Amino acid sequence: MNTANWAYILIVVAGFLQAAGAAMNGSLNKALVNPWLATSVSFVMVTFVALGLFICMPRPLPSVSQIGDMPWWAPLGGIAGAVAVFAGLLFIQRLGAAPVNGVTITANLIASLAIDHFGLFSMEQHAVNGWRLLGAILMIAGVVLIARF
């Protein structure tokens, strides 16, 4: 199996885990009562896993020059992730896993279309075309159906 196939398999597994993780975070919030505490506990776990993996695989390390050349906004991705986790754990118990994850994924897709189209955050440009717009519209329609029924 080539690398691209493995990449898609890993992405699909990550998608399943993301859906399960949102539900788990909702249960964590229900048990801990405080959404800020639940978000913190969730990210402490992520930090331990990331540090453990880094300790096991410490190479490559960036040079001082590479760190200096890093865009100022690059480390802020974690904050974006924290907002997503917080929003999910706050609403998933009340709205359900499918609507929360559906809206999250659809919003992610629409933002990703803009990121690709304009080459934001140092991404290679991929123009939005009619097929991509149709896909986004179908995603929105699907989420509306899932949320309403």
N, C-alpha and C positions, 0 to 999 in steps of 0.2 A: 504494500500500500504506500502511495507516495505521501509526501509531507503535507500537501494541500488537503488530502482526505483525512489525515490525522488531525489537522487543524480544525476541520469542520466537526469531527467527532468530539474533540475537546470542547469546542464552542457549544455544541448541543448539550453535552454533559454539564457545562457551566450554566447553561440556561435552566436546566432542570434543578440544579443546585441553587440557583438564584431564586427560583420560585419557592423551593423548600425553605431556603434561608429566610425569605420574607415572612413565611408562616411561622417559622421558629422564632423570629424576632418579635412577631406579634404575641406569641405565647410568653416570651420573655418579658415583654412590656406588661402583659396582664398579670404575671406573677410578681413582678417588681414594683408595679403601680406607677412608677415615675419613668416617663419616656426618656428623660436625660440619663438616668441611671442605666436603663436598658440599653440605650445607644452606647454608653460608655463600656458596659460589660461586653457588648458585642464587639466593639473595636479593640478592647483589651485582648480578646481571644484572637482576633485577626493579627494584632501586633505580635503576640507570642508565636503564632504559626509562621508569620513572615520572618521574624528574627531567627526562629529555628531553622527555616530553610536557608536563610542567609549564612548562618553558622555552618551548615552542612555544605553549602556551595558558595564560598565567599568571592569567587572570581567570575567575571572580571570586576575590577574596581575602577571607578572613574578617576581620571587625573584631576589635579587642581584646575587645570586649564578647561577641561570639559565641564567641571562644576561651574566655573566662571562664565562659560558660554551658554549655560542653561537659561532658557527664558524664565523671567521672573514668575510667570504664572504656572510653570510646570509642576511645582509641588502642591498646588491648590487642588489637584484632582482628588485628593483624599477628602477635602472638605465637601466636594461635590458628592462623593460617595456617602459621606456622613449624612448629608441632607436627604439623599435617597433612602438610606436605612431608616432614618428618623421618621420620614413621611410614611414609609411602609409600615413600620411597627406601630405607628400611631393610628392608622386607619384600617389595617388589614382585618382585624377582628370584627369591626363594625360593617365594613363594605364587602368583605370576602376576598379570597386570594386571587380569583380570576379577574375581577374588575380592577383591583389595585395593580396587579402585575400587568394586566392588559394596558391600562392607562400609562403606566411607567414605561413599558416597552414601546408603545406607540409614540409617546413624547420623546423617548430616546431616539427612535427612528427618524422622526421629523427633525429633531435637532441635528442628527447625524447627516441627514440630507443637506442641511445648510452648511455644516462643517465641511463636508465633501465638496459641495458646490463652490464655496468661497475659499477653500483651502485654509480654513481657520486652524489655529493651534499647530502650525507647521505640517499639516496633513497635505498629501498630494491631492490636487483638484480632480474631482470626478463630477462632471456637469449633471445637473438635474435635467431629466428629460420627461417626456409624457408618460413613459412606462413607470418610471420611478414615482412620479406624482400619483399615477393611478394606484400603485402599490400602497402609497401612504393613505390615500382616500379609502381604499379597501380595509386597511388596518383600522382606521377611524370608525368605519361602518361596523366592523367586527367587534370592536370594543363597545360601541353603543349597544349592539345586540346583546353582548355578554352582560353588560352592566344593567340593562333594562329587564332582562329575562333571567 
